[in-house]
Amino acid sequence: MKTRKPRIRKVRRKLQPIALNGSDAGRYLGISESMMRKMRSDGSGPPYKTIGRKIVYLRSDLQQWLENK
């Protein structure tokens, strides 16, 4: 007779991502993705980074931009 090992339940934490795409960043700020693009093109939006062809916003930069607005 085989004895079973006790199952250890994995706890999944819902981690907040550090970098957000334009759509998620817009949702975080409460504005549309198209408004994010417009603000990015005219320089009035939050700072962003490019990773290859992707544009990402750091959560800390978004929070700081909101506080300074």
N, C-alpha and C positions, 0 to 999 in steps of 0.2 A: 504494500500500500504506500503510495506516494504522499508525502506531506507537502502541503502548499505553503509557499512563502506568503506572509501577510502582504496584502496590497498596500502600497503607500500612495495615497491620493496626492496627485500633483496639484498644487495650488497655482492657478494661472492668474497672474496679475495683469490688469489692464494698464499697460505702460503707455504713457503719452509720448508720441514721437517727438524727436528734437526738431526735425525739419519737416515742413509742410509744403505741399505743392500749392499752386495758385488757387485752386478750387477750395481746398481745405483751409488755406490761410484766409480767404475771403469769408468762409463760413465762421472762422474764429473771430474775425473782425466785424462780422455782420454786414458785409457788403458783397456784391456779386463778383464773379470771376472776371467779367468784362471790365468792371470798374478797377479791379486790381491791375489788369493789363494797361488800362488808360493811365492810372497813377504811376505805374512803372515806366511808361514811355515818356511822360512829362516830368518825371523826377520828384513827384510830390508824395509818392507812396513810401512804405516801409523799405528798409534795406533788404536786398536779396542776394543770393549767391547763385552761380551757375555751376552745375556739375555736368560736364559734357554739354548736351543740348537741353538739359532740364533746368528749370528755374525753381529754386526752393527758397523758402523763408524760414529762418530760425525762429522758434517759438519765443526765445528770449528777446530777439529783435522786435517781434510783433508786439510783445507786452510793453517794451520800452517805448515804441512808437505810439502806442495807445496812451501811455502815461504822459508823454510830451505833447500830445495833440491838444 
